[in-house]
Amino acid sequence: MKMSSASMGGSKRRLPSRRLGGVLREQRAKLYIIRRCVVMLLCWHE
């Protein structure tokens, strides 16, 4: 929910580059965590 509201606000008005960088870094962190979880699940499945 939090991520969708942030993206909607970004599309309506421009965000400062510093905030945009923070959002991108947060998204990269989430992707990294999800990827690690998927790898662990695959390893456990075997």
Backbone hydrogen bonds, N-H to C=O, Kabsch-Sander energy under -0.5 kcal/mol:
donor,donor_aa,acceptor,acceptor_aa,energy
5,S,1,M,-2.0
6,A,2,K,-1.7
7,S,3,M,-2.2
8,M,4,S,-2.3
9,G,5,S,-2.2
10,G,6,A,-2.0
11,S,7,S,-1.7
12,K,8,M,-1.3
13,R,9,G,-1.9
20,L,16,P,-2.5
21,G,17,S,-2.5
22,G,18,R,-1.8
23,V,19,R,-2.4
24,L,20,L,-2.6
25,R,21,G,-2.5
26,E,22,G,-2.2
27,Q,23,V,-2.4
28,R,24,L,-2.5
29,A,25,R,-2.1
30,K,26,E,-2.2
31,L,27,Q,-2.6
32,Y,28,R,-2.3
33,I,29,A,-2.4
34,I,30,K,-2.6
35,R,31,L,-2.6
36,R,32,Y,-2.2
37,C,33,I,-2.2
38,V,34,I,-2.4
39,V,35,R,-2.3
40,M,36,R,-2.4
41,L,37,C,-2.5
42,L,38,V,-2.5
43,C,39,V,-2.4
44,W,40,M,-2.6
45,H,41,L,-2.2
46,E,42,L,-1.5
